[in-house]
Amino acid sequence: MNSPVLLAAIATIGFGIWPLVARFASLSPILLAVVVSIGSTIGVIGGAVFIQENVAFQTRNIVLAVLAGLINAVGFVAYSKLISNTSWDLST
């Protein structure tokens, strides 16, 4: 599965649908962020079984990846608060 078009289609569907499903969960923003993150982690680990790439683990690379994850977490928690509030008519 190395087709850029197929990967873009899968990403579009995934990023377009998960907020709608999460909104119907009726969870608090933080709990929603935690549960979706756990689900994402399970999915990524499951996908890693099928995608085996040789990557050099260097300290700089790991630090930058962790920094990117922390930046993503801030936005993700804010987004979770946005979609979990059913009084705001955003995605329905």
Summary of the structure (lengths in Angstrom):
residues: 92
radius of gyration: 15.7
end to end distance: 32.4
largest distance: 47.0
contacts: 187
relative contact order: 0.15
helix: 74%
strand: 0%
